[in-house]
Amino acid sequence: MKVNPIEMQKSLGGVNYPASKKQIIEKAESNGAGQEVREALKSLPEKEYDSPASVNKEVGR
């Protein structure tokens, strides 16, 4: 899924890592994430993510 990396980073601001998929989605929504970013995050596998880079890597698959 193609997501603007800058939008993704803005959406992930303030996430305390390691974080679960649910925590990441909730924080992104509270940060005003756009539809594309929200859909990308909802498609992530259920696991703990240890950094914004690990989230981006998984979204980029």
TORKOL-4160 file (C-alpha; in steps of 0.2 Angstrom, whole numbers, padded with zeros to 4 digits, m for minus):
61
<pt num="1" X="0000" Y="0000" Z="0000"/>
<pt num="2" X="0007" Y="0017" Z="m0005"/>
<pt num="3" X="0006" Y="0030" Z="0009"/>
<pt num="4" X="0014" Y="0046" Z="0010"/>
<pt num="5" X="0029" Y="0043" Z="0022"/>
<pt num="6" X="0028" Y="0061" Z="0029"/>
<pt num="7" X="0009" Y="0059" Z="0033"/>
<pt num="8" X="0013" Y="0042" Z="0041"/>
<pt num="9" X="0027" Y="0050" Z="0052"/>
<pt num="10" X="0015" Y="0064" Z="0058"/>
<pt num="11" X="0002" Y="0052" Z="0062"/>
<pt num="12" X="0014" Y="0041" Z="0073"/>
<pt num="13" X="0020" Y="0057" Z="0083"/>
<pt num="14" X="0019" Y="0053" Z="0102"/>
<pt num="15" X="0017" Y="0034" Z="0101"/>
<pt num="16" X="0026" Y="0026" Z="0115"/>
<pt num="17" X="0036" Y="0011" Z="0108"/>
<pt num="18" X="0035" Y="m0003" Z="0109"/>
<pt num="19" X="0017" Y="m0002" Z="0104"/>
<pt num="20" X="0003" Y="m0013" Z="0099"/>
<pt num="21" X="m0006" Y="m0011" Z="0083"/>
<pt num="22" X="m0021" Y="m0005" Z="0093"/>
<pt num="23" X="m0011" Y="0008" Z="0102"/>
<pt num="24" X="m0003" Y="0014" Z="0085"/>
<pt num="25" X="m0020" Y="0016" Z="0077"/>
<pt num="26" X="m0028" Y="0025" Z="0092"/>
<pt num="27" X="m0014" Y="0037" Z="0092"/>
<pt num="28" X="m0014" Y="0040" Z="0074"/>
<pt num="29" X="m0033" Y="0044" Z="0074"/>
<pt num="30" X="m0030" Y="0056" Z="0089"/>
<pt num="31" X="m0017" Y="0064" Z="0078"/>
<pt num="32" X="m0029" Y="0067" Z="0064"/>
<pt num="33" X="m0023" Y="0053" Z="0052"/>
<pt num="34" X="m0030" Y="0053" Z="0035"/>
<pt num="35" X="m0040" Y="0039" Z="0027"/>
<pt num="36" X="m0025" Y="0032" Z="0018"/>
<pt num="37" X="m0014" Y="0031" Z="0034"/>
<pt num="38" X="m0028" Y="0024" Z="0044"/>
<pt num="39" X="m0032" Y="0010" Z="0031"/>
<pt num="40" X="m0013" Y="0006" Z="0030"/>
<pt num="41" X="m0012" Y="0005" Z="0049"/>
<pt num="42" X="m0028" Y="m0006" Z="0050"/>
<pt num="43" X="m0020" Y="m0018" Z="0038"/>
<pt num="44" X="m0004" Y="m0021" Z="0049"/>
<pt num="45" X="m0002" Y="m0038" Z="0057"/>
<pt num="46" X="m0006" Y="m0040" Z="0075"/>
<pt num="47" X="0010" Y="m0038" Z="0084"/>
<pt num="48" X="0021" Y="m0026" Z="0095"/>
<pt num="49" X="0031" Y="m0013" Z="0085"/>
<pt num="50" X="0047" Y="m0006" Z="0092"/>
<pt num="51" X="0049" Y="0010" Z="0082"/>
<pt num="52" X="0041" Y="0021" Z="0068"/>
<pt num="53" X="0053" Y="0013" Z="0056"/>
<pt num="54" X="0046" Y="m0005" Z="0060"/>
<pt num="55" X="0028" Y="0002" Z="0056"/>
<pt num="56" X="0034" Y="0010" Z="0040"/>
<pt num="57" X="0043" Y="m0006" Z="0035"/>
<pt num="58" X="0027" Y="m0017" Z="0038"/>
<pt num="59" X="0016" Y="m0004" Z="0029"/>
<pt num="60" X="0028" Y="m0004" Z="0014"/>
<pt num="61" X="0026" Y="m0023" Z="0011"/>
